[in-house]
Amino acid sequence: MLINFFIIINILLILAFVVAQCFLKLDRPKLMANFSVLLTVILVFYLCLIMIICVKSFIFKQYLNLILLPFIFIPFVIGIFANYKRINFYTNIQNLFFVLSLIIAIFLFK
């Protein structure tokens, strides 16, 4: 059940980032601010679920599942290098890592 929830949150996060790229072109700051809050909440769930999965994997000695651990840090590393001029490039890189974590989760747990 935990893995299914992670997969659903991951898909929602990917979709939210794709929709956010469309909203970046709009001049509606209130809508963008509300959407940013939603995106942040989904990202927090994503990061918390990865931590829970990794702790559970460590406790039950399923060390292969710890491959998801670096995905906790990737959004922050990308955020360090991101700038407004190349926001679409970094958003695409971020989506690539979300898709990669989704593929890994499906491969490991299904």
C-alpha positions, 0 to 999 in steps of 0.5 A: 500500500505504501508503494502504491501511494508513492507511485500515485504521488509521483505521478501527481508530482510529474503532472503538477510540474508539467502543468506548472510549466504551462502556468509559468507563461501566464500572468496570474500571480495569485493562481501561480502562488496557489499552485506553488503551494499545491506543488510544495505539498505534493513534493513534501509527500514525495520526499517523506514517502521516500524516507519512509520506504528507505527506513523500512527497507533498511529495517527489513534488510532490503538494501536494493530498495535504498536506491531511492535514497538519492532522490530525496536530495535531487530536487534541492541540488537542482534548485541550487543550480536553477535560475530564472533564465533557464527555468524550463531546462531545470524543470525538465531535468526535475521531471526526468528524475521524477520519471526515473524514480517512478520507473525504479519504484515500479521495477522494484516493487511490482 
